[in-house]
């Protein structure tokens, strides 16, 4: 073969590739240190992953270290497991944490015994002797006695933890060091400030008797709420569910994410015209189809399914058909009936938390009756709702009582009655002659005794019969 000189003029070059990319530093910070005055065995350190990705603590080689009295006496231990994004970890003596806070420590480390002048440090890539200092509470080589970071008989917590960055140099402006004489009840292990978390246990302690309406709740493991709850924000991790059973109540004044299931128990009553309930969805996003009908034991008759919508213009019902699908609309009422047994009808979706409440445009055709429903996981006042210019001058709601009469009847409640509408409760109103919109304001929520399918009013009937003439008086209680 003949090879030209140009083609044969080949040079071998050695290429050196330099990887200048620095591995990312885990977004892991210390968020609380404690020395409760009433019980020193309740000491702990809380750390928090405020990043967007999970942290494998073993792979990253994260160590927690304690320095005693500013001396060279530093002990550290490796952390293990995965700390998910937006999750916290409690480090301490597990038996003591369980005794004093009601749950086990995430990392059992008996050396967490800082008495207010001892520093805590997170190391990355190795222990205190080989790793890089990642985050600090206190100053290495300094005894905390009398210093701004001393937490004797109290605690210190990180300000704005969701936006803080790891800081190897302790900085007072990043922390709140509380005044002395703070006890176990003042500590918040397992949760950020003004927050309660559920990961199989409630942290820092039982939410029902301790949380206030200004607190936030974060759910990282599916939970059934067992009591009424009022909070600011209610966040549910993807893939988890917060369940509320009949009679339960949840009020969220701020924002919410994730799915809530509301279970409403209704009775089965035999007969085509019996056992129907006016209902609404307390959540957004629940669809209904054949799977929903089966799962909730919804009545079936031929192609008709026991989910019906009301047509105002024709004063008639339209039944959901087999193989079809639909979605429950916020603020709209439906008529539902179970097929065989008393049981629950479930609604799963997100919460209505819009500051303006839910707006529903009324239909003013025909007799002008509109079937609406409570769109919240809490009760609302009919009086507050009826004080709306889009409703007719009667300012009345009609609640269907399927147990009354041969085939049920409607109970009437006026503005003065102030009937409490339960979560999942549907009702009729009459529109004004001009088209208008009614609003389910979120401020109209309350925790009340469950009134679903209860008699609108308790009545005393007084009947007097004289010479064949009868007089009847009703006294509403």
Buried (B, 14 or more C-beta within 10 A) or exposed (E): EEEEEEEEEEEEEEEEEEEEEEEEBBBBBBBBBBBBBEBBBBBBBBBBBBBEEEBBBEEBBBBBBBBBBBEEEBBBBBBEEEBBEBBBBBBBBBEBBEEBBBBBBBBBBEBBBBBBBBBBBBBBBBBBEEBEBBBBBBBBEBBBEEBEBBBBBBBBBBEEBEEBEBBBEBEEEBBEBBEEEBBBEBBBBBBBBBBBBBBEBBBBBEBEEEBEEEBBBBBBBBBEBEEBBBBBBBBBBEEBBBBBBBBBBBBBBBBBBBBBBBBBBBBBBEEEEBBBBBBBBBBBEBEBBBEBBEEBBBBBEEEBBBBBBBBBEEEEBEBBBEEEEBBBBBBBBBBBBBBEEEBBBBBBBBBBBBEEBBEBEBBBEEEBBBBBBBBBBBBBBBBBBBEBEBBBEEBBBBBBBBEEEEEBBBBBBBBEBEBBBBBBBBBBBBBBEEEBEBBBBBEBBBBBEBBBBBEBBEEEEEEEEEEEEEEEEEEEE
